[in-house]
Amino acid sequence: MQKINSYLFYSGLIFIVLAVFFWINYDANKNNNHYAITGKAADGIMAAEKSKPADKIQIFLFHATQRCSSCIAIGKYAKETVDQKFPEELKSGKIEFREINIDLPENKELATKFKATGSALFINPIFDGQDHIKDDTRVWQLVSNEQRFISYLSNKLHGMLGGEVSAQEK
């Protein structure tokens, strides 16, 4: 009897762990796709992004008051990238970089517009006055390597500005 109870306990535990795992992955995929655009609209946006430079690029790091070391590092690396690689665009206003605390009441409207609920780096290339907001989740994979992070973000921004992108880190 004790053996059967033990099997039932561990089977139930495994079921719960798997259920939580699948729920987290489903929720993450659902959240990453809430900016997905399909069909002709997506083709038009992709063509516009490739054929002409963005009028303006907003780079917003959303975070809560309490921040982990990865969130702090992403903010630091993103700011370094913009400051070092795009000083003229930053000065002219073509690129805007901001860190935004979503816990502050004055930032609620902006967080709602970007659908930011926690730590996230959003890049919004603006073409003809139209926002193209995207949550850049790739930066979380690069947080442990500052040079790759800077190369990746720099290439991404150069591409949006109509410049050449190196094949090093796309």
Residue, then its C-alpha position, 0 to 999 in steps of 0.5 A: m500500500q505504501k508503494i502504491n501511495s508513493y507511486l501516486f504521489y510522484s506521478g502526481l508531482i510529475f504531472i504538476v511539474l509538466a503542466v506548469f512547464f507547458w503553461i509557462n511555455y504557452d503563456a510565453n509564446k502567446n505573449n511574444n506573439h501579441y505583436a504578430i501581424t500576418g498577411k499583406a500587412a506584415d509583407g508591407i511592413m517588412a518591405a518598408e523596413k527593408s526599403k527605407p530607413a526608419d524616421k525615428i527609432q525608440i528604444f525603451l527598457f521597461h523595468a520594475t522598481q526592483r531589478c535583477s542583475s540581468c535587467i540592469a545589464i541590459g539597460k547598461y549595454a543598450k545605453e552604451t550601444v546607443d551612446q557609443k555607436f549612435p551619438e549623432e542620431l541620439k543628439s538629433g532625436k532620430i534615436e530615443f533611448r529611455e529606461i522606464n519604471i513601470d511601477l511609477p504612475e506617470n509611466k502607466e500610459l506608456a507601459t500600456k501602449f507598449k504592453a510592457t508588464g515587466s522587464a523588457l527591451f522594446i524597439n519601435p521603428i517609426f515609418d511614416g508616423q506608424d509605430h512598429i513596436k517589437d519586444d526584443t527577446r534576443v537580448w536576454q540570450l546575449v546578456s552574458n556577453e557584452q560584446r555580442f549584445i552591443s554587436y547585435l543591437s548595433n547591427k539591428l539599429h543600423g539596419m533600421l536606419g538603412g545602413e549596412v549590417s555586418a554578418q557577425e551578429k544578426 
